[in-house]
Amino acid sequence: MKLRVIVLASILALLAVPGCNKKEAATPFTESTRPQDAPVKDVPKDIIVSQQAFMAVAKTVTPSVVNISTVTKKRVIQPFFEFSPFFDDFFGGGQPRPRYRKESSLGSGFIINKEGYIITNDHVVKNADTIQVKLSNDKVYSAKIVGEDPKTDIAVIKLIGASDLPVSVLGDSDKLQVGQWAIAIGNPFGLDRTVTVGVISATGRSNMGIETYEDFIQTDASINPGNSGGPLLNVYGEVVGINTAIVAAGQGIGFAIPINMAKNVVNHLIKKGSVPRGWLGVSIQPVSDDIARSFGLNKTTGALVAEVMSGGPAEKAGIRQGDIITKVAGKEIKNPKQLQLAVAEIPIGQKTEIEVYREGKSLKITLTVASSDSAEASAAHSAEPAAGWFGLYVDEIPRNMRSSGVKGVIVTEVDPEGPAAESMQPGDLIVSVNQRRVANLDEYGKAMREAEKRGSVALLVKRGNASIYVVLRLR
């Protein structure tokens, strides 16, 4: 009996213990029950300082970063109605009425003066019928194009009716070093004024096939569609680059145009709407290991002069075929791209010292840089198509190849979005167009004009020791 009483008393005691009754409500969360101290008390000071620096850059620079939206009207091609022989039978005579569709795109930019001039990418505003710019205070302005430079993918637009605007400060991209902090601000996928942080991964990137003049800053600060045209900044909030492109197949690989390159371009675009560039009048190629050994160079550097154009600045100054250009205005030239960039930035008509390697010796030659739009430059390229038929850019075969009996034209560039992108490559020799032999640019131009009317072309191409036929069609 005593045991039963003890057990019963024990059960009643357990039921009375708080928490054992399932029907009892849980204690509600209140501010007084929340922990009052941060879990980590001693954060390293350098982390706090870095965080404050990023916050300061974002707060200070964001007001001068803009969201750009454009609308472009593109013609819709309707093959059946426009080319059907039965169209007139059903709908009467005359040409069908063209139809268009509107395409919208987004990009970024940054304000460079209080009157509303904005730097962005050319591909952001190219062919735009209307441009709308949204500021950080949500005000929206219409804008007009002041000037475009497709060769560097830089454009300047101006807000209509705006004044007293916040302005970005332009830095010095020549002082950039790999490993420095990089901060990107833009509108990826339309997300206004997104801030991302990374480092400068590399400088002087070229031969990317993105633009004619390339000297990119590479960064791992996240850049996505919509960031194009936005600023790349240092920790001082200075603009050091214009975010331009990404490698779609990789992560953390973005490219920005150095702001020092942009400064010269922007000044010309605001003053004249276009960019004049220097011209030497030479055809150049890289210095390979074999060329360096045969010429007696101890390293593969410089740009080899494959041909000197008649009447050009180089011929007048005494530069010869076979010279290797190693310096321009005291700046070392490592490859043809660097030579192209260096000469393009020299003011037209300015005397410049060129250093060449010739027959085992270094020589200094002074020449006067001409404009790439001059009569001589135009004559040198008169037969070359400005836009590139079927996405192909070609030039005359170098003189040393012609002397060995080779005839045709050489492919210098292939438009990555053109009909020839998948089947042609720089260095290919085109010897025949639609079963017609072509010996030079004039003959090539005449044959390609006829092919363009047909909408297709059959090319006989020599690639190395092989000959292949390539058929291209207009899209």
C-alpha positions in Angstrom: 0.0 0.0 0.0 2.8 2.3 0.9 4.5 1.6 -2.5 1.4 2.5 -4.4 1.1 5.8 -2.5 4.7 6.6 -3.2 4.4 5.8 -7.0 1.2 7.8 -7.3 2.8 10.7 -5.5 5.8 10.6 -7.8 3.6 10.6 -11.0 1.7 13.6 -9.7 5.0 15.4 -8.9 6.3 14.8 -12.5 3.1 16.2 -14.0 3.5 19.3 -12.0 7.0 20.0 -13.4 7.0 22.9 -16.0 7.5 21.7 -19.6 6.1 18.2 -19.1 2.6 19.4 -19.9 2.4 19.4 -23.7 -0.6 21.8 -23.7 1.5 24.6 -22.0 2.3 27.5 -24.5 6.0 28.2 -25.3 7.6 31.3 -24.0 7.2 34.1 -26.7 10.2 35.9 -28.2 10.6 39.4 -26.8 13.3 42.0 -27.2 14.3 41.4 -23.6 15.1 37.7 -24.3 17.2 38.5 -27.4 21.0 38.3 -26.8 22.2 41.9 -26.3 25.9 41.4 -27.2 27.2 40.5 -30.8 28.6 37.0 -31.0 32.0 38.3 -32.2 33.3 41.2 -30.1 36.8 41.6 -31.4 36.6 42.1 -35.2 40.0 42.9 -36.7 40.4 46.6 -37.3 41.6 46.2 -40.9 38.3 44.4 -41.8 36.3 47.3 -40.2 38.4 49.9 -42.1 37.9 48.0 -45.4 34.2 47.8 -44.8 33.9 51.5 -44.1 35.9 52.3 -47.2 33.5 50.3 -49.4 30.5 51.9 -47.7 32.0 55.4 -48.3 32.7 54.7 -52.0 29.2 53.4 -52.5 27.5 56.3 -50.7 29.6 59.0 -52.4 29.8 57.7 -56.0 26.4 56.1 -56.4 24.5 59.4 -57.1 26.7 59.9 -60.2 25.9 56.5 -61.6 22.9 56.2 -64.0 20.6 53.6 -65.4 20.3 53.8 -69.2 17.4 52.2 -71.1 17.1 52.3 -74.8 14.5 51.4 -77.4 15.6 50.4 -80.9 13.3 49.8 -83.9 14.4 46.9 -86.1 12.9 45.7 -89.3 11.2 42.3 -89.3 12.1 40.3 -92.4 9.2 38.1 -93.6 10.6 35.8 -96.3 7.3 34.4 -97.5 5.4 37.6 -98.0 8.3 39.7 -99.2 9.7 37.1 -101.7 6.7 35.0 -102.6 5.7 35.4 -106.3 2.1 35.0 -105.3 2.1 38.1 -103.1 0.8 40.4 -105.9 -2.0 37.9 -106.8 -3.5 38.1 -103.4 -2.7 41.6 -102.2 -2.3 43.7 -105.3 0.7 45.4 -106.8 3.4 47.3 -105.1 5.9 46.4 -102.4 4.7 45.0 -99.1 4.7 47.4 -96.2 7.8 46.9 -94.0 7.1 45.8 -90.4 9.2 46.6 -87.4 9.6 45.4 -83.8 10.9 47.3 -80.8 13.8 46.0 -78.8 14.7 47.3 -75.4 18.0 47.1 -73.6 19.5 48.2 -70.3 23.0 49.6 -69.4 24.8 51.9 -67.1 26.8 55.1 -67.3 28.3 57.8 -65.1 28.0 61.6 -65.1 31.2 63.5 -65.9 30.0 67.1 -65.6 27.2 69.1 -64.1 25.6 69.8 -67.5 24.7 66.2 -67.9 27.4 64.6 -70.1 27.6 60.8 -69.5 30.2 58.2 -70.4 28.9 54.8 -71.4 29.6 52.0 -73.9 28.8 52.4 -77.5 27.0 49.1 -77.6 24.6 50.3 -74.9 23.2 53.2 -77.1 24.1 52.1 -80.6 21.3 52.5 -83.1 18.9 53.6 -80.3 15.8 55.5 -81.3 15.1 56.7 -77.8 17.3 56.9 -74.7 16.0 57.3 -71.2 18.3 57.9 -68.2 17.3 57.3 -64.6 19.2 59.0 -61.8 19.7 57.8 -58.3 16.9 60.1 -57.1 14.6 58.3 -59.5 14.3 61.3 -61.8 14.2 60.3 -65.5 15.6 62.3 -68.4 15.7 61.8 -72.1 19.2 61.9 -73.6 20.8 62.3 -77.0 24.0 60.9 -78.4 26.9 63.3 -78.5 29.4 61.0 -80.2 30.3 57.3 -80.6 33.6 55.5 -81.1 32.9 51.8 -82.1 36.6 51.0 -82.2 36.9 51.5 -78.4 33.2 50.9 -77.6 33.0 54.3 -75.9 30.1 56.7 -76.3 29.1 60.1 -74.8 25.4 61.0 -74.3 23.9 64.2 -72.8 20.8 64.6 -70.6 18.2 67.0 -72.0 17.1 69.7 -69.5 19.3 68.6 -66.6 21.8 70.7 -64.6 23.7 70.9 -61.3 24.2 67.1 -61.3 26.5 65.0 -59.1 29.8 64.2 -60.9 32.2 61.2 -61.0 35.9 61.9 -60.4 38.2 60.3 -63.0 41.4 58.7 -61.7 44.6 57.5 -63.3 44.4 54.0 -64.7 48.2 54.0 -65.5 48.9 53.6 -61.7 46.8 50.5 -61.3 48.5 47.4 -59.9 47.4 43.8 -59.9 45.8 43.0 -56.5 44.4 46.4 -55.8 40.7 46.6 -54.7 38.2 47.1 -57.5 34.6 48.3 -57.0 32.0 48.0 -59.8 28.7 49.9 -59.7 26.0 49.4 -62.3 22.6 48.0 -63.1 23.0 44.3 -63.8 19.7 42.8 -65.0 18.0 46.1 -64.2 18.9 46.0 -60.5 19.6 49.6 -59.8 23.0 50.7 -58.5 24.3 47.3 -57.5 27.8 47.4 -55.9 30.2 44.5 -56.2 33.8 44.2 -55.0 36.9 42.4 -56.2 40.5 43.0 -57.2 42.4 44.1 -60.3 43.2 40.7 -61.8 45.4 42.0 -64.7 46.1 45.0 -66.9 46.9 45.5 -70.5 44.7 42.7 -71.8 44.5 42.7 -75.6 43.8 40.3 -78.5 40.5 39.5 -76.9 38.6 40.0 -80.2 36.2 42.4 -78.5 37.2 45.8 -79.9 39.7 47.2 -82.5 41.7 49.0 -79.8 42.1 46.9 -76.7 44.0 47.5 -73.5 41.6 46.1 -71.0 41.7 46.0 -67.2 40.6 42.5 -66.0 38.7 42.3 -62.7 36.9 39.7 -60.7 34.4 42.2 -59.3 31.1 40.8 -60.6 30.0 42.3 -63.9 26.8 41.1 -65.5 24.5 42.2 -68.4 23.4 45.7 -67.5 26.7 46.7 -65.9 28.1 47.7 -69.3 29.1 51.4 -69.3 29.2 51.7 -65.5 32.3 52.7 -63.5 35.1 50.5 -62.1 36.4 52.3 -59.1 39.4 52.3 -56.7 39.1 52.6 -52.9 39.3 56.4 -53.3 36.1 56.4 -55.3 37.9 57.5 -58.5 36.8 56.0 -61.8 39.6 53.9 -63.2 37.7 52.0 -65.9 34.5 51.5 -67.9 32.9 48.1 -67.3 32.5 46.6 -70.8 32.6 42.8 -71.2 32.6 39.5 -69.5 33.8 36.0 -70.4 30.5 34.1 -70.6 32.1 30.7 -70.2 33.9 31.7 -66.9 33.2 33.3 -63.6 35.0 36.3 -62.2 36.4 37.4 -65.5 35.3 40.9 -66.5 36.9 43.6 -68.6 37.0 47.4 -68.3 38.3 50.1 -70.6 41.1 52.0 -68.8 39.9 55.5 -68.0 43.1 57.1 -69.4 42.3 55.7 -72.8 38.7 56.9 -72.5 39.7 60.5 -71.5 41.3 61.2 -74.9 38.4 59.6 -76.7 35.7 61.4 -74.7 37.4 64.8 -75.3 37.3 64.2 -79.1 33.7 63.0 -79.0 32.5 66.0 -77.1 34.4 68.5 -79.4 33.9 66.8 -82.8 31.7 63.8 -82.4 34.4 61.5 -83.7 38.0 60.4 -82.9 40.9 61.2 -85.3 43.7 58.6 -85.0 47.3 58.5 -86.0 48.6 56.5 -89.0 52.1 55.3 -89.9 51.5 53.7 -93.2 52.8 50.3 -92.5 51.5 46.7 -92.4 52.7 44.9 -89.3 52.8 41.4 -87.8 53.9 39.8 -84.5 57.6 38.8 -83.9 57.6 35.0 -83.5 60.4 32.9 -82.0 61.5 32.0 -85.5 61.5 35.6 -86.7 63.4 36.8 -83.6 66.1 34.1 -84.2 66.4 34.8 -87.9 66.7 38.6 -87.3 69.2 38.2 -84.4 66.8 39.4 -81.6 67.2 37.8 -78.2 63.5 38.1 -77.4 60.1 38.1 -79.2 59.2 41.8 -78.8 58.2 44.6 -81.1 56.2 44.7 -84.4 57.6 43.5 -87.7 57.0 45.8 -90.7 55.7 43.5 -93.4 55.0 46.3 -95.9 55.6 50.0 -96.2 52.8 51.9 -97.9 53.7 54.3 -100.7 53.4 57.9 -99.8 52.8 57.2 -96.1 54.6 58.8 -93.1 56.8 55.7 -92.6 58.1 55.7 -96.2 58.8 59.4 -96.0 60.8 58.9 -92.8 62.9 56.0 -94.1 61.3 53.0 -92.3 61.9 49.9 -94.4 60.2 46.5 -94.9 61.8 44.1 -92.4 62.3 46.8 -89.7 61.1 45.8 -86.2 59.5 48.7 -84.4 60.5 48.5 -80.7 59.7 51.9 -79.3 57.3 54.8 -80.0 57.9 58.1 -78.2 60.1 56.3 -75.7 57.4 53.7 -74.9 58.4 50.1 -75.4 56.4 48.2 -78.0 55.9 44.5 -77.2 53.5 43.5 -79.9 51.4 44.9 -82.8 48.5 45.8 -80.6 50.6 48.0 -78.5 52.0 49.8 -81.6 48.4 50.3 -82.8 47.4 51.8 -79.5 50.5 54.0 -79.2 50.2 55.5 -82.7 46.4 56.0 -82.4 47.0 58.3 -79.4 49.6 60.5 -81.0 48.2 63.9 -82.1 47.9 64.3 -85.9 50.9 66.2 -87.4 53.1 65.7 -84.4 56.7 64.6 -84.9 57.4 61.4 -83.1 60.6 59.4 -82.5 60.3 55.7 -83.6 63.0 53.2 -82.6 63.5 50.3 -85.0 65.8 47.2 -85.0 67.5 46.8 -88.4 70.3 44.5 -89.4 71.4 44.0 -85.8 71.4 47.6 -84.8 68.9 50.0 -83.1 68.0 53.1 -85.1 66.0 56.2 -84.1 63.8 57.7 -86.8 61.7 60.8 -86.5 58.4 60.9 -88.5 55.3 63.0 -88.6 52.1 61.1 -87.8 49.3 61.4 -90.4 45.6 60.9 -89.9 44.1 57.5 -90.5 41.4 59.5 -92.5 44.0 61.2 -94.7 44.0 60.8 -98.5 47.0 58.5 -98.4 45.5 56.2 -95.7 42.2 56.1 -97.7 44.1 55.3 -100.9 45.9 52.5 -99.1 42.7 50.9 -98.1 40.4 52.1 -100.9 39.4 48.6 -102.0 38.8 47.2 -98.5 35.1 47.0 -97.6 34.4 49.3 -94.7 31.9 47.0 -93.1 33.4 43.7 -94.2 31.4 41.6 -96.6 30.0 38.5 -94.9 31.8 39.5 -91.8 35.3 39.3 -93.4 38.0 42.0 -93.2 40.8 41.5 -95.7 44.0 43.2 -96.9 46.6 42.8 -99.6 49.0 39.9 -99.3 52.4 41.0 -98.0 55.0 41.9 -100.6 57.3 39.0 -99.7 54.4 36.5 -100.3 53.5 38.1 -103.6 57.1 37.9 -104.8 56.9 34.1 -104.4 53.9 33.9 -106.7 51.0 33.9 -104.2 47.9 35.8 -105.3 44.7 36.7 -103.5 43.8 38.6 -100.3 44.5 37.8 -96.7 41.9 37.7 -93.9 42.9 40.1 -91.2 39.8 40.0 -89.0 36.6 37.9 -88.7 33.4 39.4 -87.2 32.5 37.0 -84.3 28.8 37.5 -85.1 29.1 37.4 -88.9 28.4 34.6 -91.3 32.1 33.8 -91.6 32.7 33.4 -87.8 32.5 29.5 -87.7 34.4 28.7 -90.9 37.1 31.5 -91.5 40.0 32.7 -89.4 42.6 35.5 -89.6 45.5 34.4 -91.8 43.3 32.6 -94.3 44.2 33.4 -98.0 41.2 33.9 -100.3 42.2 33.0 -103.8 38.8 32.6 -105.5 35.3 34.1 -105.2 32.5 32.2 -106.8 35.0 30.3 -109.1 36.6 33.5 -110.1 40.3 34.0 -109.3 41.1 37.2 -107.3 44.6 38.6 -107.3 44.2 41.7 -105.3 41.7 43.9 -103.3 40.2 45.4 -106.4 39.3 42.1 -107.9 38.1 40.8 -104.6 35.9 43.8 -104.0 34.2 43.5 -107.4 33.5 39.8 -106.9 32.2 40.3 -103.4 29.8 43.1 -104.4 28.2 40.7 -106.9 28.1 37.9 -104.3 26.4 40.2 -101.8 23.6 40.8 -104.2 23.1 37.0 -104.5 23.2 36.5 -100.7 25.8 33.8 -100.7 29.4 33.2 -101.8 31.7 30.3 -102.4 35.3 31.0 -101.4 38.4 29.0 -102.2 40.6 29.3 -99.2 44.3 28.4 -98.6 45.0 27.6 -95.0 48.5 26.5 -94.4 49.2 23.7 -97.0 45.5 22.9 -97.5 42.9 24.3 -99.9 39.3 24.3 -98.9 36.0 25.6 -100.2 33.9 27.7 -97.8 30.3 28.7 -98.5 28.9 31.7 -96.7 25.3 33.0 -96.6 23.9 36.2 -95.4 21.6 35.7 -92.4 
